[in-house]
C-alpha cells in the first residue's frame, strides 16, 4: 500500500492550495480517509475526513475554508484549502483509515507554508 501526497507549497495569506493524495493497494472509497497536519512544535491533528458514504467532517478551525473530496475513479482524495492563514502552516498528511487499526497507512506528507 502506498499513499502519495502532493500539492503543498508557499502561498500568501488569503490564498488557496489543493492537496492530492493518491493511493495504490487500497481503495479509498470503502474506507474512512483523512487529512492530518502537524505544525512545528505541535501534535498532529485531524483536519478533515471523508467516510465511505461521503460524509465529511472538519476540525472547527478549517470549517468553511477547507473542503475534502474524493475521486473514486482516480482513487484520490483532495483537500481544497481556501482563505489560508499563517496558522495553517504545517506538514499535511493523508491517512487511511481514520479509525484506530492494526493496519494504518500514511502518506509521506506535503508542506504547506502560509506567509503573512
N, C-alpha and C positions, 0 to 999 in steps of 0.2 A: 504494500500500500504506500502510495506517495501522494502528498499534497503539495502543490506548487503555488505559492502565493506571489503576487506581483501587484504593481500599481502604485507603490509608495513613492514619495518624493518630497521636494521642498515646495511649499506654497505659502502665499501670504494670507494673513488672517482675512476671513471672509470668502476665501476661495474654495474650490472643490477638487476632490480627487475621487477616483473609483478604484477600489481594490478588487482583485480577482483571486480566486482560489480554485484550481482545477485538480481533480482527484483521478487517480488511477488505482485500480484494485479494490475500490469500494464505491458504492453507489450512494450519492448524496441524497437522492430523492426518497430513500427509505430510511433515512437517518435524521436525527436532530443535529444540526450543524451550527457552529457558532463562530463568530469573530471575537477575539480577545485582544487586549492590548496591555502593554506593560511600559509605563513611563519610568524614567530614571529614578531609582530610589523608592519605587512603589511596587505594590504587589500586582500581579497580573489579574485583570478583571474581565468579566464577560461584558461585551459591548452590545452585541446583538445576536439573535439566533433565529433559526427558521426550522420548524418541525417538518415531519414527513408530509403532513397535510397542508403545509404552507402557512401555518400560524407563526407570526413573528413576535418577538419580544425585544425590548430595548432597555438599556440602563437609562435612568432618568436624565442624565447629563447630555444624552445624544438624541432624545426624543424630539421629533420634528425636524431634525437636521440630517440624520443618517437613515438610510434605507437598505435593508438586506433583501436580496432576491436570489433566485435560483434558476439556472437554465438546465433543465433535465437532459436535453439532447447533448449539450456540451459537458455535462457533469461538472458544472462550475457554479460557485456561489459568488456573489458580488456584494460589496459594501459601498454604496454611493454616499459620499460624505460631502455635505454642503455646509456653508456658513462656518467653515472651520475656525477654530480658536487655538491660541497658543497652548492651552491646556489639553488639546487633543494630540499634542506631540507624544509619540510613543512608537514602539515596535508593535505592529499588528500581526496577529497570528490567526489562522483558521484551525479549527479543531473539530474532530468527529469521533465519537458522539459527544454531545454536551454533558450527558449524564455520566456519573462515575461508572467506569467499566474496566474490566481486566484488559481490554484492548482499546487503547486510545491513540489517536493519530493526530499529530500536529504538523502544520505547515512550517516552513523554515523562517517565517517572519519577514515583514517588509516594513521599512522605516518610513514613518510619516513625520515630517517636521513642519510646523506651522510658525511662521515668523510674524512678529507683531508690527 
